[in-house]
Amino acid sequence: MSANLEHIQQVMAEADILFTAEEVQAAVEQVAEQINQRLCNSNPVVFCVMNGGLVFSGNLLAKLTFPLEQSYLHASRYRNQTSGGELFWKAKPEISFMDREVLIIDDILDEGHTLSAIIEFCKHAGASKVHTAVLVDKLHDRKASADLKADFVGLHCEDRYIFGYGMDYKGYWRNSAAIYAVKGM
């Protein structure tokens, strides 16, 4: 076993569980119910933000009971750029959303720089309205802007380094059904 793998396993062994698999599933159900009520007649385009949003999006989409088009996008933001908010697209949206409502699904709203930039991109590219759904909203005062809030939130958590259910620790543990916090972080 490599030292890297041993470290990754040790992180899980010592991690604090914040939300059990059952609590996470209940949150996904609750978000789906809210989205079903609010977007059922809007014919939205739904984008999963890769890679983190994959698990949440996959489970959430199966619970949405209305017609929609689904795709993904993969964007990152250069952290050292002085003109914050510019995106580097690894995969741009492939479905046209001109004059349509958009739902962006992501794993977590932490500081929100990338999510905020994706929202602005969609608005400028012609979306009639942009909604956001996140599994976790991290509670702190470092958001990209004071008014940045997700429309649909499953869980709220303390300001710690979390992983599981799509969120990773050094690329690992996205596959966990529960959500954990790294010990001491």
C-alpha positions as CSV (number, residue, x, y, z in Angstrom):
1,M,0.0,0.0,0.0
2,S,1.4,3.4,-0.9
3,A,1.8,6.2,1.7
4,N,-0.7,8.3,-0.3
5,L,-3.4,5.6,-0.1
6,E,-2.6,5.0,3.6
7,H,-3.1,8.8,4.2
8,I,-6.4,8.8,2.4
9,Q,-7.6,5.8,4.4
10,Q,-6.4,7.4,7.6
11,V,-8.3,10.6,6.8
12,M,-11.5,8.6,6.5
13,A,-10.8,6.6,9.7
14,E,-10.4,9.8,11.7
15,A,-13.0,11.9,10.0
16,D,-16.0,13.3,11.9
17,I,-19.3,12.3,10.3
18,L,-21.5,15.4,9.8
19,F,-24.4,13.8,7.9
20,T,-25.3,10.2,7.7
21,A,-26.3,8.6,4.4
22,E,-29.9,8.7,5.6
23,E,-29.7,12.4,6.4
24,V,-28.1,13.1,3.0
25,Q,-30.9,11.1,1.2
26,A,-33.6,13.0,3.1
27,A,-32.0,16.3,2.1
28,V,-31.9,15.2,-1.6
29,E,-35.6,14.3,-1.3
30,Q,-36.4,17.7,0.2
31,V,-34.6,19.6,-2.5
32,A,-36.3,17.5,-5.2
33,E,-39.7,18.3,-3.7
34,Q,-39.0,22.0,-3.7
35,I,-37.7,21.9,-7.3
36,N,-40.7,19.9,-8.5
37,Q,-43.0,22.5,-7.0
38,R,-41.2,25.5,-8.3
39,L,-39.9,24.4,-11.8
40,C,-42.6,21.9,-12.9
41,N,-43.9,24.1,-15.7
42,S,-40.7,25.9,-16.7
43,N,-39.1,23.5,-19.2
44,P,-35.7,24.1,-17.8
45,V,-32.2,23.2,-18.9
46,V,-30.4,21.5,-16.0
47,F,-26.7,21.6,-15.8
48,C,-24.5,19.5,-13.4
49,V,-21.3,21.2,-12.4
50,M,-18.6,18.6,-12.7
51,N,-17.0,16.9,-10.9
52,G,-18.4,17.7,-7.5
53,G,-22.1,17.9,-8.6
54,L,-22.1,14.5,-10.3
55,V,-23.4,12.4,-7.3
56,F,-26.0,14.9,-6.1
57,S,-27.1,15.7,-9.6
58,G,-27.5,12.0,-10.6
59,N,-29.6,11.3,-7.5
60,L,-31.6,14.5,-7.7
61,L,-32.5,14.2,-11.4
62,A,-34.1,10.8,-10.8
63,K,-36.5,12.5,-8.4
64,L,-37.6,15.3,-10.7
65,T,-41.0,14.6,-12.2
66,F,-41.3,17.1,-15.0
67,P,-39.8,17.4,-18.5
68,L,-36.3,18.9,-18.6
69,E,-33.2,18.8,-20.7
70,Q,-30.0,17.8,-18.9
71,S,-26.3,18.4,-19.6
72,Y,-23.2,19.2,-17.7
73,L,-20.6,21.9,-17.6
74,H,-17.1,21.9,-16.2
75,A,-15.5,25.2,-15.3
76,S,-12.8,26.4,-13.0
77,R,-11.7,29.8,-11.9
78,Y,-8.1,31.0,-11.8
79,R,-7.6,31.9,-8.2
80,N,-4.5,34.1,-8.7
81,Q,-6.2,36.3,-11.4
82,T,-6.8,40.0,-10.4
83,S,-10.0,40.1,-12.5
84,G,-11.8,37.5,-10.4
85,G,-14.8,35.7,-11.7
86,E,-13.4,34.8,-15.1
87,L,-13.9,31.1,-15.9
88,F,-11.7,28.6,-17.6
89,W,-14.1,26.2,-19.4
90,K,-13.1,22.6,-19.4
91,A,-16.4,21.8,-21.0
92,K,-18.9,24.5,-22.0
93,P,-22.7,23.9,-22.0
94,E,-23.7,22.1,-25.1
95,I,-27.5,22.6,-24.9
96,S,-28.9,26.0,-25.9
97,F,-30.6,27.8,-23.0
98,M,-31.5,31.0,-24.8
99,D,-34.7,32.4,-23.4
100,R,-35.1,29.3,-21.1
101,E,-34.8,28.8,-17.4
102,V,-31.6,27.2,-16.2
103,L,-31.1,25.1,-13.1
104,I,-27.4,24.7,-12.0
105,I,-26.8,21.7,-9.7
106,D,-23.6,21.7,-7.6
107,D,-22.3,19.9,-4.6
108,I,-21.5,22.8,-2.3
109,L,-21.7,26.5,-1.9
110,D,-18.5,27.5,-0.2
111,E,-17.1,30.9,-1.2
112,G,-19.1,30.7,-4.4
113,H,-16.7,32.4,-6.9
114,T,-17.1,29.7,-9.6
115,L,-20.9,29.3,-9.0
116,S,-21.3,33.1,-9.2
117,A,-19.4,33.3,-12.4
118,I,-21.4,30.4,-13.9
119,I,-24.6,32.2,-13.0
120,E,-23.4,35.4,-14.7
121,F,-22.3,33.4,-17.8
122,C,-25.8,31.9,-18.1
123,K,-27.5,35.2,-17.7
124,H,-25.3,36.9,-20.3
125,A,-25.7,34.0,-22.7
126,G,-29.5,34.4,-22.7
127,A,-31.1,32.4,-19.9
128,S,-34.4,33.9,-18.9
129,K,-33.8,32.9,-15.3
130,V,-31.0,31.0,-13.4
131,H,-31.7,28.8,-10.4
132,T,-29.2,27.1,-8.3
133,A,-29.4,23.9,-6.2
134,V,-26.6,22.8,-3.9
135,L,-26.5,19.8,-1.5
136,V,-24.5,21.8,1.1
137,D,-24.2,25.4,2.0
138,K,-21.2,26.1,4.1
139,L,-21.9,28.6,6.9
140,H,-19.3,31.4,7.0
141,D,-18.9,35.1,5.9
142,R,-16.5,34.6,3.0
143,K,-19.1,34.3,0.2
144,A,-18.2,35.9,-3.2
145,S,-20.9,38.4,-2.5
146,A,-23.3,39.0,0.4
147,D,-26.3,38.3,-1.7
148,L,-25.1,35.0,-3.2
149,K,-27.5,32.3,-2.0
150,A,-28.6,29.1,-3.6
151,D,-32.3,28.8,-4.4
152,F,-32.4,25.2,-3.2
153,V,-30.3,23.9,-0.3
154,G,-30.2,20.4,1.2
155,L,-28.0,20.9,4.2
156,H,-26.1,23.6,6.0
157,C,-22.8,22.8,7.6
158,E,-20.1,24.4,9.7
159,D,-17.0,25.9,8.2
160,R,-14.8,22.8,8.0
161,Y,-13.1,20.9,5.2
162,I,-15.8,18.4,4.2
163,F,-15.9,15.4,1.8
164,G,-18.3,12.7,0.6
165,Y,-21.3,12.6,-1.7
166,G,-19.4,14.2,-4.6
167,M,-17.1,16.4,-2.5
168,D,-13.5,15.2,-2.4
169,Y,-10.5,15.1,-0.2
170,K,-7.5,15.3,-2.5
171,G,-9.5,13.6,-5.3
172,Y,-10.8,10.8,-3.0
173,W,-14.0,9.9,-1.2
174,R,-16.5,11.5,-3.6
175,N,-18.1,8.1,-3.6
176,S,-19.1,8.2,0.1
177,A,-22.8,8.1,0.8
178,A,-22.3,10.2,4.0
179,I,-20.7,13.6,4.5
180,Y,-17.6,13.9,6.7
181,A,-15.3,16.6,8.0
182,V,-11.5,16.1,8.0
183,K,-10.4,15.9,11.6
184,G,-8.9,19.1,12.8
185,M,-10.0,21.0,9.6
